[in-house]
């Protein structure tokens, strides 16, 4: 493993995931909301930066290919748990968060099961948009703790629902692509 800038950023993003809920144990709102928002946006931006730098400077690596999606999932899932717990989201919005959690676990399981053939499940442009919409939605919902306004809540809700829809679409796409490798072979 090489310690390249993209790999360092991914590891830092992974390390930030457990810090996100810790912020709410250390401080009360609105200080915790501000710290969480800055932490989450900072980590989200590193996701874009590490991918850009890795491709632009040809610093892609097997370690980076492994750690980057784990860091993304850890950060998004930790933030979703905090948003659901902190802001008492309605059941139907919690369902959207559940869809996101389910898809992330499902796709990770598919990749693990496929082993050497998991490379066939390349990250699509739509999956990248899904991640972006998730990160923006979570940021807006955190900002709602700072600026409790109906328009901010509505925007965060709409974005989280859009993220859940994209999550379903990309999850179905990954499942369809993996289907040939999941079929049972007949034993003679």
N, C-alpha and C positions, 0 to 999 in steps of 0.2 A: 504494500500500500504506500502511495506517495501522498505526502501532505501538501497538496496543491491548494490554492485559494478556494476553488469550488468545494473541495472536500472539507476544508476548515469551516467554510460557511454552512455547509450541511450539518456538520457536527455541532456547531453553535446553535443552529436552529433546533436540532434534536434536544440539546441541553436546555433550550428555552421552554420547551413544551411543559415540563413539570413546574417551571417557575410561574407559568401563567396562573394556575389555580392558587399557588402559594401567595401571590400578590393580594388576594382577597382575605387571606388569613392574617397578613401583616398590617394592612391598612383598611380603613373604612372608605366608603364612597364619599366624595368623588375622587379622592386621591388614588384609590385602588383602580378605579375606572380609567383614569388618565395613564397610570403606570401600565395597566394591562393593554390599553389601546396602543401606546407607544411600543411596548414589547411585541405585541402581535403584528402591528404594521411593519416594524423593523424586521421581524422574522419573515414576514411575507415578502418583503422586498429582497431579502437575501435569497429567496427561492428563485426569483427572476435573475438576480445577479449571478448566482452560481451557475445556472444553466447557460446564460449568455457567455460568461467568461470561459466555461468549459468548452463550448462549441467554438467560440471565436479564437481562442488561444490553443485549441486542440489539446485540452487538458482533461478529456474524458477518461474515466477509469472504471474498472469493475467495482471498486469500492464506492465510487461516486454513484454509479448506476444502482447500487444496492442501498446506500444510505439516504440518498435524496428522497425517494418516495416514502421511506420510513419516517424521515424527519417531517415531511409534509403531513403525513397521516397523523403522527403523534401530535403535532401542533394543532391541526384542525380539530381532532377529536378531543383534546384537552380543552380547547377553547369552546367547543360546542357544549361540553359537559358544564363548564362554568356558566355559559350564557343561559342554558336551560335552567340550571339550579338558581342562579342569581336573579334572573329576571322573571321567573315564574311564567314561562311561556305557555300559551294555551295548548291543549292536548293535540290539536291538529298540527300546530307548529312543532311540537315535540315529535310528532310522527315524521315530519320532514327531516328533523335531525336524526331520527332513528334510521330512516332510509339511507342517509349519508353514512352513518356508522356501519350499517349492514353491508353496503356496497364496498366500503374500504376493507372490511374484514373478509368479505367474499372474494374480492379480487386478489388480496394478499394470499388467501388460501389457495386460490387457483394457481397463482405463480409458484407457490411452494410445492404443490402437488405436481405441477408440470416439470419442475426441476430444470434440467438442461434445455428443455423445449420452451421454457417460460419466455425466452427471448422473442418468441413469436407474438407475444402480447405487448407489442410496442405501444408506448404512450402516444395517443392520437392528439391532434390539434383540439378536438372537442373535449378530451379529457383535461387538457391544459386550461381550456376555457372554464371547465367545471371547477377546477381548483381555484382559478382566479375569482369566479363568482362566489365560491364558498368563502374565500378570504375577505372579499369586499363585504359580503353579507354579515359575517361575524364582526368585522370592524365597525360596520354601521350599527349593529345591535349593541356592541360595547359602547359606542358613542351615545347611544340612547340613554345609558346610565349617567352620562355627563350632561347631556342636553335632552331631558325628557320631553320630547315634543311628538305629537301624533304623527307628523309627516316623517320624522326619522324612524319611528316605530314601523310605520307603513312601508317605508322603503326597505328597511332591514328584513321585514317579513316577506315582502315581494321577492327580494333577492335570495332569501333562504329557500323559498318555494321554487324559484328558478334553479337554484343549485341542486335541489332535490330532484327536479325533473331531469336535469343534465346528468345527475348521478345515476338515475334509472337507465337512461339511454346508454351511457358509457358502460355501465355494468352489464347490460344486455349484450352490447357489442363485444366485450371481453368474453362473456360466456359463449356467444356464438363462435368466436374465433377459437376458443379452447375445446369446443364440443368434439371435433374429430379425435382429440387426444384423450377424451374422457370415456369413449365407447369401450365397452368390455370386449376383449378378444375372445373368441370361442376357443375353449381348450379341447384338443383332440381326444 
